[in-house]
Amino acid sequence: MWKHRGAVIGGAMLLGTGLIACNSQPLGIDPDAAQQVDQPADLLNRREFDDEFVRYPPTEVIRFPSEGIELEGILDLPGFQGRYPLMVFVHGAGIISRTYYQSFTDIYRPIGYATFRYDKRGVGASGGAYRGINPANSEIQLGLLGADANAAVQALKMHPRIDSNQIILIGGSQAGLIIPLAATLSDNVAYCVIMVGPMVTIGLQYYYSSISNRGWSDSTVAALLSDWNGLHGYDPAPFVEQMNMPSIWLLGGRDRSVPTIASIDILDEIIARDSKPFTIDLYPTGTHSLRDEITNKVLPFYASINNWLWQNRQGISDQLSVSE
């Protein structure tokens, strides 16, 4: 399904976003971001709150094996009784630790999501060696990172406070290459949330990133991309074609790290051909940091993610009320 704020494309309503890369501002959280995300009051009022959990919401350090090493992360649980849907955060590019997605935990944990954030292999308390990714080594290295994300899912699906039918893989930028691979390794992933993740090969993405800030017109950049014949490396499209769970791509129209239009074209073809339950949520003014290109304000993607998840988890068709 196509979504774009304030427009209709091909007869389908469009809604609207942008995120993180090694050469852009990290994903931020503005002071009002928490007010962007809410659930209908009656849903919250029906919950049975545990006084001890509300006073001291539990946090657990989890170690889990993957491909011959052990990784470590932190599981944050909400403050009410029951089993929770789980967000497993997958890394973008660079030396990323469990602290990177803290803003997401701050927003989604209070409304009922458990979150798991782990140190990338070779970073923090996780074992193994950190290695940068380039087109030549991308299939091997991204394969390892995909296996790590799947290992996190396998380690947590049996946790007594986790609803194993409601596990969400979520992440930004290079995580958009990893999540489709990880999602095909397991039957336990219910939803995927990909923020400004490329659908082109990693080689083409890197080439786009190297030319997109030179002041050339969009048409010139597009022509250069179509003529490029370098080393492509890892391609996420074959893995996306295998995905059958509801998934959303949040993309920025002013992204200078990921070729948004080329990525949308690939996704659109897969959706049309295979009737996939995928949503494209485009923010025309969004940069790779999910900020408005002019004002630098954080765009309301937190609310968009929450709305989309609730629609899919509850099986409802109407947009839930979320303050933006």
C-alpha positions as CSV (number, residue, x, y, z in Angstrom):
1,M,0.0,0.0,0.0
2,W,1.3,3.4,-1.0
3,K,1.1,6.2,1.6
4,H,2.1,9.8,1.1
5,R,1.0,12.8,3.1
6,G,-1.7,14.7,1.4
7,A,-1.7,12.8,-1.9
8,V,-3.3,10.0,-3.8
9,I,-1.2,7.9,-6.1
10,G,-2.6,5.1,-8.3
11,G,-5.9,5.3,-6.5
12,A,-4.4,4.4,-3.1
13,M,-4.1,6.8,-0.3
14,L,-0.6,7.9,0.6
15,L,0.5,9.1,4.1
16,G,4.1,10.1,4.8
17,T,8.9,10.2,6.5
18,G,13.2,10.1,6.4
19,L,16.6,8.5,9.0
20,I,20.2,7.5,9.9
21,A,23.5,7.0,8.1
22,C,27.1,7.2,8.9
23,N,27.2,10.6,7.1
24,S,24.1,12.3,8.6
25,Q,22.7,13.5,11.8
26,P,21.7,10.7,14.1
27,L,18.0,10.1,14.6
28,G,16.8,12.5,17.3
29,I,13.9,13.0,19.5
30,D,12.3,16.4,20.0
31,P,10.8,17.5,23.4
32,D,7.3,16.9,22.1
33,A,7.9,13.5,20.4
34,A,6.4,11.6,23.3
35,Q,3.1,13.5,22.8
36,Q,3.0,12.3,19.2
37,V,2.4,8.7,20.3
38,D,-0.7,7.6,22.2
39,Q,-3.1,4.7,22.3
40,P,-6.9,5.1,22.8
41,A,-7.6,5.7,26.4
42,D,-10.0,2.7,26.7
43,L,-7.2,0.4,25.7
44,L,-4.9,1.7,28.4
45,N,-7.6,1.7,31.0
46,R,-8.3,-2.0,30.4
47,R,-4.8,-2.9,31.4
48,E,-4.1,-4.4,34.8
49,F,-1.2,-2.4,36.2
50,D,1.3,-4.0,38.5
51,D,2.3,-1.5,41.1
52,E,5.8,-2.9,41.5
53,F,6.4,-2.9,37.7
54,V,5.1,0.7,37.4
55,R,7.4,1.8,40.2
56,Y,10.4,-0.2,39.0
57,P,9.9,-1.3,35.4
58,P,12.1,-4.4,34.8
59,T,15.2,-4.3,32.7
60,E,17.2,-7.4,31.9
61,V,20.6,-8.0,30.5
62,I,20.4,-10.8,27.9
63,R,23.3,-12.7,26.4
64,F,22.7,-15.0,23.4
65,P,24.8,-17.0,21.0
66,S,25.1,-16.4,17.3
67,E,27.5,-17.8,14.7
68,G,30.2,-18.9,17.2
69,I,30.1,-15.8,19.5
70,E,28.0,-14.3,22.2
71,L,26.2,-11.0,22.0
72,E,24.7,-8.9,24.8
73,G,21.8,-6.6,24.9
74,I,19.2,-5.0,27.2
75,L,15.6,-6.0,27.4
76,D,13.2,-3.3,28.7
77,L,9.8,-4.4,29.7
78,P,6.7,-2.2,30.3
79,G,5.1,-1.7,33.6
80,F,1.9,-3.7,33.4
81,Q,1.0,-7.3,33.7
82,G,0.8,-9.7,30.8
83,R,3.0,-10.6,27.7
84,Y,4.2,-7.8,25.5
85,P,4.8,-7.3,21.8
86,L,8.6,-7.0,21.3
87,M,10.6,-4.6,19.2
88,V,14.0,-6.0,18.3
89,F,16.2,-3.2,17.1
90,V,18.6,-3.9,14.3
91,H,21.7,-1.7,13.7
92,G,22.5,0.8,11.1
93,A,26.0,1.3,9.8
94,G,29.0,2.0,12.1
95,I,30.0,1.0,15.6
96,I,26.6,0.8,17.2
97,S,25.9,-0.2,20.8
98,R,22.7,-0.9,22.7
99,T,22.3,2.8,23.6
100,Y,21.6,4.0,20.0
101,Y,17.8,3.4,20.0
102,Q,17.2,4.7,23.5
103,S,14.6,7.3,22.2
104,F,12.5,4.5,20.8
105,T,12.5,2.7,24.2
106,D,11.6,6.0,25.9
107,I,8.5,6.4,23.7
108,Y,7.3,2.8,23.0
109,R,7.9,1.1,26.4
110,P,5.4,3.3,28.3
111,I,2.6,2.3,25.8
112,G,3.1,-1.4,26.1
113,Y,6.1,-2.5,23.9
114,A,9.0,-4.4,25.2
115,T,12.2,-3.4,23.5
116,F,15.5,-5.2,22.9
117,R,18.7,-3.4,22.0
118,Y,22.0,-5.2,21.7
119,D,25.6,-4.3,21.0
120,K,26.6,-5.1,17.4
121,R,29.2,-7.9,17.1
122,G,32.6,-6.6,18.1
123,V,31.1,-3.6,19.9
124,G,30.5,-3.1,23.7
125,A,29.9,-6.3,25.5
126,S,29.3,-8.4,22.4
127,G,31.9,-10.8,21.2
128,G,33.4,-11.1,17.7
129,A,35.1,-8.5,15.6
130,Y,33.6,-5.3,14.2
131,R,34.1,-5.0,10.5
132,G,33.0,-2.2,8.2
133,I,30.9,-3.2,5.2
134,N,31.7,-2.5,1.6
135,P,30.4,-4.1,-1.7
136,A,33.1,-6.7,-1.8
137,N,32.5,-8.1,1.7
138,S,28.8,-7.2,2.0
139,E,27.2,-10.6,1.4
140,I,29.3,-12.2,4.1
141,Q,29.2,-9.4,6.7
142,L,25.5,-8.6,6.2
143,G,24.8,-12.3,6.4
144,L,26.4,-12.4,9.8
145,L,24.5,-9.4,11.0
146,G,21.2,-10.9,9.7
147,A,22.0,-14.1,11.6
148,D,22.7,-12.0,14.8
149,A,19.3,-10.3,14.5
150,N,17.6,-13.7,14.0
151,A,19.5,-15.1,17.0
152,A,18.1,-12.3,19.2
153,V,14.6,-13.2,18.1
154,Q,15.2,-16.9,18.9
155,A,16.6,-16.0,22.3
156,L,13.7,-13.9,23.3
157,K,10.7,-15.6,21.8
158,M,10.5,-18.0,24.8
159,H,10.8,-15.2,27.4
160,P,7.7,-15.5,29.8
161,R,6.9,-11.8,29.3
162,I,7.1,-11.7,25.5
163,D,4.3,-12.5,23.1
164,S,6.1,-14.7,20.6
165,N,3.4,-14.0,18.0
166,Q,4.1,-10.2,18.2
167,I,7.8,-9.8,17.4
168,I,8.8,-6.8,15.4
169,L,12.2,-6.3,13.6
170,I,12.8,-2.5,13.5
171,G,15.8,-0.4,12.4
172,G,17.1,2.4,10.2
173,S,19.4,2.9,7.3
174,Q,21.7,-0.1,6.8
175,A,19.3,-2.1,9.0
176,G,17.1,-2.0,5.9
177,L,19.5,-4.3,4.3
178,I,19.7,-6.6,7.3
179,I,16.1,-6.9,8.4
180,P,14.8,-8.6,5.2
181,L,17.5,-11.2,5.5
182,A,16.8,-11.8,9.2
183,A,13.1,-12.0,8.5
184,T,13.6,-14.8,6.1
185,L,15.5,-16.9,8.6
186,S,12.7,-17.3,11.1
187,D,8.9,-17.9,11.3
188,N,8.8,-15.8,14.4
189,V,8.9,-12.3,12.9
190,A,5.4,-10.9,12.7
191,Y,6.2,-7.3,11.4
192,C,9.1,-5.4,10.0
193,V,9.6,-1.6,10.3
194,I,12.3,-0.2,8.1
195,M,13.3,3.4,8.3
196,V,15.1,4.9,5.3
197,G,16.4,1.6,4.3
198,P,17.7,1.1,0.7
199,M,16.1,-1.3,-1.7
200,V,19.0,-1.0,-4.2
201,T,22.3,-2.9,-3.9
202,I,24.8,-1.7,-1.4
203,G,27.2,-0.7,-4.2
204,L,24.6,1.5,-5.8
205,Q,23.6,3.0,-2.5
206,Y,27.2,3.9,-1.8
207,Y,27.6,5.5,-5.2
208,Y,24.4,7.5,-4.8
209,S,25.6,8.7,-1.4
210,S,28.8,9.9,-3.0
211,I,27.1,12.0,-5.7
212,S,23.9,13.2,-4.1
213,N,25.4,16.2,-2.3
214,R,27.1,17.7,-5.3
215,G,24.4,20.1,-6.2
216,W,23.3,18.2,-9.3
217,S,19.7,18.0,-10.3
218,D,17.6,15.0,-9.4
219,S,17.4,14.0,-13.1
220,T,21.2,14.2,-13.5
221,V,21.7,12.0,-10.4
222,A,19.1,9.5,-11.7
223,A,20.8,9.3,-15.1
224,L,24.2,8.7,-13.4
225,L,22.6,5.9,-11.3
226,S,21.1,4.2,-14.3
227,D,24.5,4.3,-16.1
228,W,26.6,3.1,-13.1
229,N,28.3,-0.3,-13.7
230,G,30.4,-0.8,-10.5
231,L,30.4,-3.6,-8.0
232,H,26.9,-4.1,-6.7
233,G,27.5,-6.5,-3.8
234,Y,24.5,-7.4,-1.5
235,D,21.0,-7.0,-2.9
236,P,18.1,-6.8,-0.4
237,A,15.4,-7.3,-3.1
238,P,15.5,-11.2,-3.3
239,F,15.0,-11.3,0.5
240,V,12.2,-8.8,0.4
241,E,10.5,-10.9,-2.2
242,Q,10.5,-13.8,0.3
243,M,8.9,-11.7,3.1
244,N,5.2,-12.3,3.7
245,M,4.7,-10.5,7.0
246,P,3.2,-6.9,7.1
247,S,6.1,-4.5,6.7
248,I,6.5,-0.8,6.4
249,W,9.2,1.3,4.8
250,L,9.4,4.9,6.0
251,L,11.3,7.0,3.5
252,G,12.5,10.6,3.1
253,G,12.1,12.5,-0.1
254,R,15.2,14.5,0.5
255,D,17.4,11.6,1.6
256,R,21.0,12.1,0.4
257,S,22.2,8.7,1.6
258,V,19.6,6.4,0.2
259,P,18.1,6.7,-3.3
260,T,14.4,7.0,-2.3
261,I,12.8,7.0,-5.7
262,A,14.8,4.0,-7.0
263,S,14.0,2.1,-3.7
264,I,10.3,2.9,-4.1
265,D,10.3,1.7,-7.7
266,I,11.7,-1.6,-6.6
267,L,9.2,-2.0,-3.7
268,D,6.3,-0.9,-5.9
269,E,7.1,-3.6,-8.4
270,I,7.3,-6.3,-5.8
271,I,4.0,-5.1,-4.1
272,A,2.2,-5.1,-7.4
273,R,3.6,-8.3,-8.7
274,D,3.2,-10.4,-5.5
275,S,0.4,-8.6,-3.6
276,K,2.7,-8.2,-0.6
277,P,1.3,-6.7,2.6
278,F,3.8,-3.8,2.4
279,T,3.3,-0.1,3.1
280,I,5.5,2.7,1.8
281,D,5.3,5.8,4.0
282,L,6.9,8.7,2.3
283,Y,7.8,12.1,3.8
284,P,8.6,14.4,0.9
285,T,10.7,16.8,2.9
286,G,12.3,14.1,5.1
287,T,16.1,13.7,5.2
288,H,18.0,10.6,6.1
289,S,17.7,11.6,9.8
290,L,13.9,11.7,9.7
291,R,14.0,15.5,10.0
292,D,12.5,18.2,7.8
293,E,15.1,19.4,5.4
294,I,14.2,23.1,6.0
295,T,13.3,23.3,9.7
296,N,15.4,20.3,11.0
297,K,12.4,19.3,13.1
298,V,12.0,15.6,13.8
299,L,9.1,14.4,11.7
300,P,6.2,12.5,13.3
301,F,7.4,9.1,12.4
302,Y,7.1,7.7,15.9
303,A,3.3,8.2,15.6
304,S,3.2,6.7,12.1
305,I,4.9,3.6,13.3
306,N,2.6,3.3,16.3
307,N,-0.5,3.8,14.1
308,W,0.7,1.3,11.5
309,L,1.5,-1.4,14.2
310,W,-1.8,-1.0,15.9
311,Q,-3.8,-1.2,12.7
312,N,-2.0,-4.4,11.8
313,R,-2.0,-5.9,15.3
314,Q,-5.6,-5.2,15.9
315,G,-6.8,-5.9,12.4
316,I,-8.5,-2.5,12.1
317,S,-8.7,-0.4,8.9
318,D,-9.2,3.1,10.3
319,Q,-6.3,5.3,11.4
320,L,-6.1,5.4,15.2
321,S,-6.1,8.7,16.9
322,V,-2.5,9.9,17.4
323,S,-1.6,13.5,18.3
324,E,0.9,15.0,15.8
